[in-house]
Amino acid sequence: MPVCLDICLMGERYEAGDGEDPRAPEWPPHPARVFSALRSVAESDEIAPLYELEQLPPPLIHASAFAPCSISRSFVVTNARFNGKKTKSGKTKTGNQNHPARTSDLMKRIRTFPPDPRIQFVWPDERDLSDEALAGLDALARRVPYLGRSTSPVMLAFRRVADFRPLPGLSTFEPTDHDRAECNIRVPFPGYLDELNALHELDQSSWQASRSHARQPYRLVRDENDAVAPTVVKSPYPDLVILRFVDHRPPGNLVGLFTAALRAKVMSQTKNPLPPALHGHGFDGHPHVAYLGLPFAGFPHADGHLRALAVAIPGLDRPERRRILRGILGTDPDRIVDLQVPGFRRDFGLRYSPDEPLPASATAARWTRPARSWVSVTPLVLDRYPKKGDLAPAVVRSIQQAGLPAPVTVELSTQPLTPGAAHLTPKELPLRARGRLYRHVRMTFEHPVTGPVLAGAGRYFGVGLFAPEREGADG
């Protein structure tokens, strides 16, 4: 008769990093982590059921298939104390203001937000687990306060079920071989409890227990009737018209000023009646024409200056597309656009020259190549102000409202996450995006996405632009 462990994330979030790489999210929760949590609440006379549990084979895991993840960075007071030690530069540490004998270090915290807070571990048809051991495990499970960090409280309960059926909406992760593995999950094994006890005596972390034995390959079981996911997700913007600065390159923090000037120029040069995609009125639910500043960003020595401006055109009928192109390029035979920007006495020359050799930042390929990982070069402005503790889900909603799939992981920061990305003050945001919360974002999708990738409330006016990057890149 199957044995089931029910887990409910009370805060609807799971804050835990992978044991070997704390910067990577752990999803679904690993059985080894749960086992360690059970051991942490057990008295010396209550550990016998754990010896029986470690003998069971790796369980089936029923959980949400994917869970968006946010990564935050903040300074945290360290546990270690010091006595006026000097740093490598010769300066004496002054300690934390509230804890003089300690200092602060920059730490990363990972929070996963599964669509469904319920998880189930199932050991099918396990007659080897006695009723007495099951009762003991259930008593321990009900005392476990949290998994991972204390900010992810849980409720746990063991039970034996005659006819087990997974909860609706949950996917199944099953043990598999290395050739078919989609993830490696830490699981208990015979002798695991003794290793945990030994590590505890040495004041060592539990994830170090027999790393080679604790990792079990798992794969996500997919329904044969499910539609096959596309290998590449297409951007809502098939056309990107790039206008390169002829001489002067403005700093990236003026992006909102220059995209507003370009928008006014294009609308003044487009014949009436203006296409709805150009002004956006009465075009709700469809992507509008977007105006972008393309900075020199995402490279080791990037300075963030704007190399070009661009107009992203959504999929439109050919006549409307032609009218918008005429509005962008005007009537100059050399395809030079003179742009007047408020606050400047001189005009800025912009050239449309797709066939000429251009700097990488001023080419369509730089912003449109497919990639799974994307990082903001101008901050994403949230569509709605989030509730307390709801920042990451609010960012994911803004990404989805832009016509993109929900990312698998999301890293948020008030500071740029890649060299050359624009650091904007609230007054430097485009007029229509001011007064809203904004963040720099790094996100990873399940499947590659083609660019240009735009998201957030200011995506039509110069902010919320993302650049593709290699997976694992970190600014």
C-alpha atoms as one frame of an Amber mdcrd trajectory, in Angstrom:
protein
   0.000   0.000   0.000   1.540   3.365  -1.026   2.957   5.698   1.590   2.421
   9.401   0.948   4.042  12.482   2.476   1.896  15.584   1.976   3.732  18.934
   1.984   2.057  22.332   1.919   4.055  25.559   1.565   2.199  27.862   3.936
   3.712  31.058   2.519   3.205  29.831  -1.068   6.951  30.184  -1.617   9.973
  27.942  -1.215  13.285  29.504  -0.233  16.082  26.999  -0.758  19.166  26.823
  -2.947  20.678  23.731  -4.463  23.165  22.085  -2.111  26.146  22.071  -4.471
  25.326  25.417  -6.095  23.491  27.736  -3.650  22.912  30.223  -6.492  20.651
  27.708  -8.281  17.057  27.151  -7.145  15.962  23.830  -5.698  12.731  22.669
  -7.267  10.982  20.430  -6.561  11.958  20.106  -2.861  14.511  17.340  -2.411
  13.583  14.291  -0.299  17.015  14.489   1.368  16.197  17.992   2.630  12.912
  16.737   4.064  14.727  13.807   5.687  17.216  16.230   7.279  14.333  18.346
   8.561  12.755  15.269  10.160  16.062  14.427  11.836  16.429  17.988  13.140
  13.211  17.723  15.198  13.761  14.135  16.391  14.918  13.294  19.911  17.454
  10.499  20.393  14.679   7.975  21.146  12.661   8.975  18.037  15.128   8.275
  15.239  14.336   4.571  14.702  11.629   5.310  12.056  14.199   7.312  10.082
  16.348   4.182   9.699  13.363   2.498   8.030  12.648   5.541   5.832  16.200
   5.676   4.455  15.869   2.062   3.263  12.997   2.950   0.896  13.698   3.596
  -2.800  13.547   7.190  -4.155   9.914   8.361  -4.158   7.753   9.726  -6.923
   7.436  13.496  -6.521   4.184  15.231  -7.441   4.604  19.008  -7.713   4.222
  21.922 -10.115   6.309  21.247 -13.207   8.019  24.631 -13.098   8.227  27.414
 -10.550   9.366  30.997 -11.238  12.319  31.945  -9.084  13.633  35.289  -7.845
  17.185  35.969  -6.683  17.760  38.918  -4.359  21.033  40.360  -3.121  21.449
  42.025   0.248  24.016  42.547   2.987  23.561  40.143   5.909  25.266  40.188
   9.314  27.735  37.300   9.556  27.872  34.899  12.476  31.658  35.048  12.748
  33.129  37.487  15.266  36.427  39.346  14.890  38.725  41.471  17.027  39.824
  44.397  14.918  41.245  42.226  12.142  42.734  43.979   9.145  41.670  43.377
   5.559  44.100  42.645   2.711  44.209  46.356   1.908  45.434  47.098   5.447
  42.202  48.663   6.687  40.744  47.602  10.005  37.222  46.160   9.934  34.795
  48.361  11.803  32.017  45.821  12.169  28.272  46.120  11.798  26.623  49.212
  13.299  24.239  47.170  15.462  26.642  44.244  16.020  30.109  45.750  16.591
  31.882  42.389  16.802  30.527  41.266  13.428  30.639  42.420   9.839  28.246
  42.175   6.885  28.622  40.214   3.643  26.707  40.385   0.384  24.425  37.347
   0.212  22.126  35.926  -2.441  18.738  34.533  -1.516  16.634  32.404  -3.818
  12.848  32.266  -3.601  10.753  29.923  -5.715   7.064  30.655  -6.316   5.291
  27.477  -7.491   1.832  27.867  -9.034   0.561  25.259  -6.556   1.959  25.220
  -2.986   1.225  21.502  -2.511   3.822  18.728  -2.989   3.482  14.974  -2.520
   6.193  12.310  -2.082   4.890   8.812  -2.793   6.569   5.465  -2.166   4.352
   3.045  -4.175   3.341  -0.235  -2.555   5.818  -0.056   0.326   4.963  -2.882
   2.729   8.415  -2.679   4.345   7.486   0.419   6.343   5.770  -0.717   9.546
   2.687   0.991  10.928   4.679   1.906  14.049   7.386   3.576  11.925   4.763
   5.411   9.862   3.147   6.777  13.041   6.562   7.890  14.302   7.379   9.627
  11.010   4.021  11.388  11.015   4.647  12.652  14.555   8.025  14.054  13.462
   6.587  15.547  10.258   3.975  17.539  12.146   6.745  19.212  14.179   8.806
  20.399  11.175   8.380  24.200  11.035   9.985  24.975   7.665  12.043  23.648
   4.730  15.121  25.479   3.487  15.091  28.871   5.162  12.806  29.818   8.025
  10.974  32.137   5.601   9.323  29.129   3.906   7.075  27.567   6.601   5.472
  24.225   5.809   2.993  21.637   7.049   3.943  17.955   6.657   1.977  14.754
   7.239   2.584  11.060   6.465  -0.241   8.681   5.569  -0.843   5.327   3.938
  -3.403   5.269   1.112  -5.088   2.316  -0.559  -5.783   3.970  -3.920  -3.437
   6.922  -4.367  -4.197   9.594  -6.947  -2.074  12.763  -7.291  -3.716  16.066
  -6.543  -5.171  17.744  -9.656  -2.811  20.132 -11.390   0.409  18.534 -10.121
   3.009  17.009 -12.431   5.030  13.898 -11.685   8.799  13.611 -11.366   9.971
  10.000 -11.473  13.387   8.370 -10.893  15.135   7.485 -14.130  18.560   6.673
 -15.544  21.274   9.192 -16.393  20.542   9.147 -20.139  16.976  10.388 -19.634
  17.619  12.646 -16.627  16.232  16.201 -16.593  17.354  17.007 -13.047  19.382
  15.470 -10.225  17.607  15.363  -6.874  19.150  14.589  -3.488  17.516  11.583
  -1.837  18.228   9.623   1.382  19.964   6.261   1.093  20.961   3.413   3.477
  23.494   4.916   5.866  22.334   8.494   5.263  21.175   9.007   8.862  24.561
   7.959  10.264  26.308  10.412   7.924  23.978  13.220   9.022  24.760  12.485
  12.665  28.502  12.491  11.944  28.310  15.789  10.035  26.323  17.320  12.875
  29.041  16.337  15.337  31.611  18.076  13.083  29.352  21.149  12.655  29.197
  20.547   8.883  26.330  21.069   6.406  24.046  18.122   5.711  24.242  18.495
   1.922  27.821  17.181   2.043  26.611  13.670   2.918  27.899  11.250   0.216
  27.301  13.575  -2.696  27.780  10.844  -5.288  25.214   8.530  -3.651  22.656
  11.179  -2.679  22.009  12.422  -6.230  19.259  10.537  -8.069  18.393  11.338
 -11.723  14.739  12.301 -12.198  12.647  13.180 -15.218   9.358  15.002 -15.643
   6.575  12.669 -16.811   4.662  14.283 -19.662   1.202  13.385 -20.917   1.310
  11.911 -24.426  -1.701  14.053 -25.319   0.054  17.300 -24.351   0.908  19.582
 -27.231   4.602  19.606 -28.060   6.136  22.848 -26.836   7.809  24.971 -29.509
  11.583  24.783 -29.641  11.767  28.577 -30.038   9.216  31.148 -28.816   8.787
  34.010 -31.262   8.900  37.650 -30.187   5.727  39.722 -30.706   7.938  42.061
 -32.791   9.043  40.582 -36.155  10.518  43.921 -37.386  13.222  46.024 -35.744
  14.168  49.241 -37.554  17.497  50.547 -36.230  18.683  54.154 -36.581  22.364
  54.533 -35.706  23.728  57.740 -34.192  25.931  59.408 -36.812  28.259  61.260
 -34.448  27.389  62.006 -30.817  26.270  59.161 -28.573  24.143  60.234 -25.581
  24.456  58.551 -22.181  22.085  55.684 -21.437  20.285  57.446 -18.588  18.723
  59.799 -21.196  17.013  56.935 -23.018  13.494  58.116 -22.071  14.183  61.604
 -23.415  15.433  60.334 -26.781  12.744  57.692 -27.322  10.061  60.315 -26.578
  11.609  62.608 -29.201  11.738  59.746 -31.724   8.107  58.844 -31.043   7.017
  62.436 -31.639   9.078  62.539 -34.850   7.598  59.318 -36.236   4.014  60.298
 -35.447   4.475  63.720 -37.047   5.865  62.137 -40.238   3.148  59.461 -40.562
   0.150  60.383 -42.669  -3.272  60.548 -41.047  -5.208  58.613 -40.019  -2.475
  57.143 -37.830  -2.438  53.328 -37.580  -3.860  52.219 -34.190  -0.649  50.255
 -33.506   1.288  53.533 -33.668  -0.627  55.523 -31.052  -2.076  52.566 -29.100
  -5.578  53.980 -28.589  -8.261  51.349 -29.150  -5.555  48.739 -29.684  -5.740
  47.131 -26.230  -4.713  43.493 -26.047  -2.268  43.842 -28.947   1.392  44.940
 -28.929   1.971  48.571 -29.956   4.886  50.070 -31.831   7.759  50.405 -29.326
  10.608  52.941 -29.273  13.948  51.726 -27.955  17.347  53.030 -27.036  20.085
  50.505 -27.822  22.989  50.921 -25.382  26.477  49.504 -25.502  25.766  46.995
 -22.742  26.314  43.371 -21.833  30.053  43.318 -22.597  32.975  43.487 -20.128
  33.958  47.116 -20.903  30.537  48.459 -21.904  29.980  52.134 -21.055  26.187
  52.247 -21.503  26.110  55.022 -24.121  23.343  54.767 -26.705  24.681  53.469
 -30.016  21.322  53.679 -31.773  17.594  54.185 -31.435  15.153  51.645 -32.779
  11.489  51.126 -33.563  10.025  47.678 -32.924   7.021  46.980 -35.159   4.532
  44.211 -34.248   3.001  41.907 -36.842   0.807  44.155 -39.012  -0.783  44.166
 -42.434   1.615  45.235 -45.186  -0.047  48.633 -45.911   0.079  49.685 -42.231
   3.671  48.493 -41.933   4.681  50.571 -44.976   3.029  53.690 -43.601   4.895
  53.304 -40.321   8.207  52.739 -42.145   7.672  55.952 -44.148   6.959  57.742
 -40.888  10.214  56.451 -39.419  12.519  57.199 -42.357  10.875  60.357 -43.676
  11.748  61.605 -47.193  15.540  62.029 -46.983  17.125  59.967 -49.815  20.195
  59.284 -47.651  17.957  57.885 -44.926  19.165  60.427 -42.399  16.781  61.374
 -39.603  17.427  64.695 -37.835  16.136  64.366 -34.307  15.364  67.361 -32.127
  15.569  66.522 -28.431  14.251  68.928 -25.751  17.090  70.442 -23.740  19.664
  70.237 -26.531  20.534  73.117 -28.884  21.774  70.824 -31.628  20.022  68.129
 -33.662  21.114  64.517 -33.491  21.676  62.700 -36.771  20.392  59.148 -37.088
  21.135  56.953 -40.087  19.233  53.907 -41.313  21.998  51.741 -42.801  21.261
  48.026 -42.307  23.750  46.974 -45.007  26.761  48.823 -43.565  29.171  47.329
 -41.009  27.859  48.462 -37.638  28.873  48.078 -34.005  27.297  44.969 -32.511
  24.966  47.008 -30.285  23.521  48.737 -33.358  22.632  45.531 -35.227  19.363
  43.629 -35.181  21.204  40.357 -34.540  22.400  41.662 -31.158  18.835  42.065
 -29.890  16.913  39.368 -31.768  18.957  36.161 -31.541  17.150  33.351 -29.674
  18.263  32.680 -26.116  16.905  31.207 -22.885  18.597  33.750 -20.628  17.872
  37.490 -20.946  19.023  40.445 -18.829  17.593  43.963 -18.722  19.674  46.819
 -20.158  16.963  49.308 -19.177  14.903  48.557 -16.050  11.531  46.836 -16.151
   8.694  49.008 -14.816   5.994  46.971 -13.092   2.466  47.229 -14.463   1.030
  47.213 -10.937   2.449  48.007  -7.530   2.868  44.636  -5.771   1.684  43.672
  -2.329   4.285  43.112   0.369   6.369  40.051  -0.462   4.759  39.761  -3.901
   7.485  41.438  -5.973   8.737  38.426  -7.948   5.233  37.202  -8.947   4.356
  40.789  -9.968   7.416  40.899 -12.229   6.446  37.554 -13.771   2.939  38.902
 -14.443   4.425  41.954 -16.195   6.529  39.647 -18.358   3.509  37.538 -19.295
   1.400  40.627 -20.043   4.031  41.549 -22.638   3.176  38.367 -24.567   6.106
  36.315 -23.270   5.987  32.948 -21.486   6.477  32.809 -17.723  10.208  32.534
 -16.994  11.565  29.609 -15.020  13.884  31.820 -12.946  13.880  35.548 -12.221
  16.641  37.556 -10.530  15.742  41.073  -9.344  17.973  43.970  -8.389  17.789
  47.725  -7.876  21.204  47.898  -9.572  22.150  46.888 -13.143  22.864  43.187
 -13.556  25.120  43.502 -16.614  27.848  46.010 -17.574  26.532  49.123 -19.311
  22.879  48.654 -18.320  21.147  51.952 -17.524  20.849  53.003 -13.888  17.850
  55.350 -13.959  16.520  57.618 -11.248  12.720  57.883 -10.899  12.803  61.241
 -12.747  14.713  59.685 -15.669  11.966  57.175 -16.430   9.738  57.926 -19.422
   6.857  60.222 -18.452   4.243  57.472 -18.782   6.229  55.151 -16.497   7.003
  57.542 -13.656   5.647  56.902 -10.188   5.858  53.122 -10.634   8.161  50.541
  -9.092  11.005  49.359 -11.337  13.784  46.777 -11.164  16.583  45.319 -13.223
  15.834  41.703 -14.115  17.668  38.612 -15.270  15.340  35.820 -16.401  15.595
  32.342 -17.875  12.878  30.708 -19.970  12.186  27.006 -20.424  12.635  27.356
 -24.191  14.670  29.861 -26.254  12.909  33.151 -27.002  13.703  35.411 -29.942
  14.031  39.159 -29.497  13.492  41.933 -29.234  12.347  41.130 -25.700  10.387
  43.992 -24.140   8.426  43.876 -20.899   6.810  46.122 -18.323   4.687  49.258
 -18.299   7.337  51.332 -20.100   8.155  48.886 -22.880   6.679  51.132 -25.586
   8.577  54.203 -24.394  12.214  53.130 -23.995  12.534  50.977 -20.857  12.094
  47.274 -20.219  14.522  46.224 -22.985  16.417  42.947 -22.518  19.597  41.611
 -24.094  20.299  37.910 -24.680  23.145  36.321 -22.772  24.757  32.971 -22.331
  23.198  30.783 -19.650  25.006  31.143 -16.375  26.324  34.637 -17.182  26.449
  36.863 -14.170  27.093  40.453 -15.097
